[in-house]
Amino acid sequence: MPENEPTESWDYTLYIPNDLRAVTVCRRTLRLILTLHGLIGLVDTAELLAAELVSNAVRHTKGPAALRVRRTPEGTVWIGAWDSDPAPPDPPRPLEQVAELEEEGRGLGLVKACAQYWGWQPTARFGDRGKFVWCELAAA
């Protein structure tokens, strides 16, 4: 479907182990999903945001995680990462406050800067307590 036709909705979930290699699997899976649905213009930003969300889920928890990607009938692409820790994520740091060479600390700041909206919510989804950290991108 063309990028300007936001009537098709879909929903994918990829369950992943607590393994940093799963971040690459999620990025490549997301790229494939968006490409096959004609949303190539979103791929780079969506891939960056998903990698940040999933890497946080894997790095800061001990249990399994999941990547969920869906498109609403209104044309919004929603990307969320579930993890097994119900504690809220640390608030995002403004990118200008993160030192250029720091390895950590810019993830949610990037999400906040690049997404239209972002947030988190506690959940009991997938049979475990945990949380979803999510963001939205306009597909149109």
C-alpha positions as CSV (number, residue, x, y, z in Angstrom):
1,M,0.0,0.0,0.0
2,P,1.3,3.5,-0.7
3,E,2.7,5.6,2.1
4,N,-0.2,8.1,1.8
5,E,-3.0,5.5,2.2
6,P,-3.4,5.2,6.0
7,T,-6.4,2.8,5.9
8,E,-4.5,-0.5,6.4
9,S,-3.9,-1.4,10.0
10,W,-1.7,-4.2,11.3
11,D,0.0,-5.5,14.4
12,Y,3.2,-7.5,14.9
13,T,4.8,-8.8,18.1
14,L,8.3,-10.3,18.2
15,Y,9.2,-12.0,21.5
16,I,13.0,-11.9,22.3
17,P,15.3,-13.4,24.9
18,N,17.3,-11.2,27.2
19,D,20.3,-11.0,24.8
20,L,21.8,-7.9,23.3
21,R,21.9,-9.7,19.9
22,A,18.1,-9.5,19.9
23,V,18.4,-5.7,19.3
24,T,19.8,-6.4,15.8
25,V,17.1,-9.0,15.1
26,C,14.4,-6.4,16.1
27,R,15.9,-3.7,13.9
28,R,16.1,-5.9,10.9
29,T,12.6,-7.3,11.5
30,L,11.2,-3.8,11.8
31,R,12.9,-2.7,8.6
32,L,11.3,-5.6,6.8
33,I,7.9,-5.0,8.2
34,L,7.9,-1.3,7.3
35,T,9.4,-1.9,3.8
36,L,6.8,-4.6,3.0
37,H,4.0,-2.2,4.0
38,G,5.4,0.6,1.9
39,L,6.6,2.8,4.7
40,I,10.2,3.1,3.6
41,G,10.3,6.7,4.6
42,L,10.0,5.8,8.3
43,V,12.5,3.0,8.3
44,D,15.6,4.8,9.6
45,T,13.9,6.7,12.3
46,A,11.7,3.8,13.4
47,E,14.8,1.5,13.4
48,L,16.7,3.9,15.7
49,L,13.7,4.3,18.1
50,A,13.1,0.6,18.3
51,A,16.7,-0.1,18.9
52,E,16.7,2.3,21.8
53,L,13.6,0.9,23.3
54,V,14.6,-2.7,22.9
55,S,18.2,-2.2,24.1
56,N,16.8,-0.5,27.2
57,A,14.5,-3.5,27.8
58,V,17.4,-6.0,27.4
59,R,20.1,-4.0,29.3
60,H,18.0,-3.0,32.3
61,T,16.0,-6.1,33.0
62,K,16.8,-9.8,33.5
63,G,13.8,-11.4,31.8
64,P,12.5,-11.8,28.3
65,A,11.3,-8.8,26.2
66,A,9.2,-8.1,23.2
67,L,9.0,-5.6,20.3
68,R,5.5,-4.6,19.2
69,V,4.9,-2.7,16.0
70,R,1.4,-1.6,14.8
71,R,-0.2,0.8,12.4
72,T,-3.5,2.3,13.3
73,P,-6.2,3.1,10.7
74,E,-5.4,6.8,11.2
75,G,-1.9,6.2,9.9
76,T,0.2,6.2,13.1
77,V,3.0,3.7,13.5
78,W,3.3,2.7,17.1
79,I,6.5,1.0,18.4
80,G,6.7,-0.5,21.8
81,A,9.1,-2.5,23.9
82,W,7.8,-4.7,26.7
83,D,10.1,-5.9,29.5
84,S,9.5,-7.8,32.7
85,D,10.4,-5.0,35.1
86,P,7.3,-3.0,36.2
87,A,9.5,0.0,37.4
88,P,9.2,3.1,35.3
89,P,12.0,4.1,33.1
90,D,14.3,6.9,34.1
91,P,13.1,10.2,32.6
92,P,14.8,11.1,29.3
93,R,17.8,13.4,29.6
94,P,17.9,16.3,27.1
95,L,20.4,15.4,24.4
96,E,22.4,18.6,24.9
97,Q,23.1,17.4,28.5
98,V,24.6,14.1,27.4
99,A,28.3,14.3,26.8
100,E,29.3,13.5,23.3
101,L,31.4,10.4,24.2
102,E,29.0,9.0,26.8
103,E,28.0,5.4,26.0
104,E,24.7,5.5,27.9
105,G,22.1,8.1,28.8
106,R,20.8,9.3,25.4
107,G,18.3,6.5,24.6
108,L,15.0,8.0,25.8
109,G,16.3,11.5,24.9
110,L,16.5,10.3,21.3
111,V,13.1,8.7,21.5
112,K,11.6,12.0,22.9
113,A,13.4,14.1,20.2
114,C,12.4,11.9,17.2
115,A,8.9,10.6,18.0
116,Q,5.7,12.5,17.9
117,Y,4.7,11.1,21.3
118,W,6.3,8.6,23.7
119,G,5.3,7.2,27.1
120,W,5.3,4.1,29.2
121,Q,2.7,2.1,31.0
122,P,2.7,-0.8,33.5
123,T,1.3,-4.0,32.1
124,A,0.5,-7.6,32.9
125,R,0.6,-8.5,29.2
126,F,2.2,-11.8,28.0
127,G,1.5,-13.4,31.4
128,D,4.1,-11.4,33.3
129,R,4.1,-8.1,35.1
130,G,6.2,-5.6,33.4
131,K,6.0,-2.4,31.4
132,F,5.6,-1.1,27.8
133,V,7.7,1.8,26.7
134,W,6.3,3.1,23.4
135,C,6.5,5.9,20.8
136,E,4.5,7.0,17.9
137,L,5.4,8.1,14.4
138,A,3.1,9.6,11.8
139,A,3.1,7.3,8.7
140,A,1.5,9.8,6.4
